[in-house]
Amino acid sequence: MATVGRFFSAPAGHFFFFGPRGTGKSTWVRTNFPDAVRVDLLAPETYRSYLARPERLREHQHRST
């Protein structure tokens, strides 16, 4: 599968990456940040977990470093 270049520079530090399905977000992240912490909020159990306790995002980040 060919990758199309994008006019996007990742900001320094943490960021959220939103967009429509099927546009290459996950591919771009895996290519540019292979060791990045990714949270799939489309997984129902994951979504409910973070919805119930949003501070888990901070806890997750600290465990991954």
C-alpha positions as CSV (number, residue, x, y, z in Angstrom):
1,M,0.0,0.0,0.0
2,A,1.4,3.4,-1.0
3,T,1.6,6.2,1.5
4,V,0.6,9.7,0.5
5,G,2.6,12.6,2.0
6,R,0.8,15.0,4.2
7,F,1.3,18.7,5.1
8,F,1.4,18.0,8.8
9,S,4.2,18.5,11.3
10,A,3.7,16.8,14.6
11,P,3.7,19.2,17.6
12,A,6.3,18.8,20.3
13,G,5.1,16.8,23.2
14,H,1.7,15.0,23.5
15,F,-1.1,15.4,21.1
16,F,-4.4,13.9,20.1
17,F,-4.9,12.9,16.5
18,F,-8.5,12.9,15.2
19,G,-10.0,12.4,11.8
20,P,-12.3,10.3,9.7
21,R,-11.9,6.5,9.5
22,G,-9.8,5.1,6.8
23,T,-7.6,8.2,6.1
24,G,-4.3,6.8,7.3
25,K,-4.0,8.2,10.9
26,S,-2.9,4.9,12.4
27,T,-0.5,4.2,9.6
28,W,1.0,7.7,9.9
29,V,1.4,7.4,13.7
30,R,3.0,3.9,13.4
31,T,5.4,5.1,10.7
32,N,6.4,8.3,12.4
33,F,6.2,7.3,16.1
34,P,6.8,3.5,16.3
35,D,7.2,3.6,20.1
36,A,4.2,6.0,20.8
37,V,1.6,5.2,23.3
38,R,-1.7,4.7,21.4
39,V,-5.1,4.5,23.0
40,D,-7.9,3.1,20.8
41,L,-11.1,4.8,22.0
42,L,-13.1,2.9,19.4
43,A,-12.6,-0.2,21.6
44,P,-15.7,-0.2,23.8
45,E,-14.0,-1.4,26.9
46,T,-11.2,1.0,26.6
47,Y,-13.6,3.9,25.9
48,R,-15.7,3.1,29.0
49,S,-12.6,2.8,31.1
50,Y,-11.2,6.3,30.2
51,L,-14.7,7.8,30.3
52,A,-15.1,6.6,33.9
53,R,-11.7,7.8,34.9
54,P,-10.1,10.3,32.4
55,E,-7.0,10.6,34.7
56,R,-6.0,7.1,33.5
57,L,-4.6,8.9,30.4
58,R,-1.9,10.5,32.7
59,E,-1.4,7.2,34.6
60,H,-1.0,5.3,31.3
61,Q,1.6,7.8,30.0
62,H,3.7,7.5,33.2
63,R,3.7,3.6,33.0
64,S,4.9,3.8,29.4
65,T,7.9,6.0,29.9
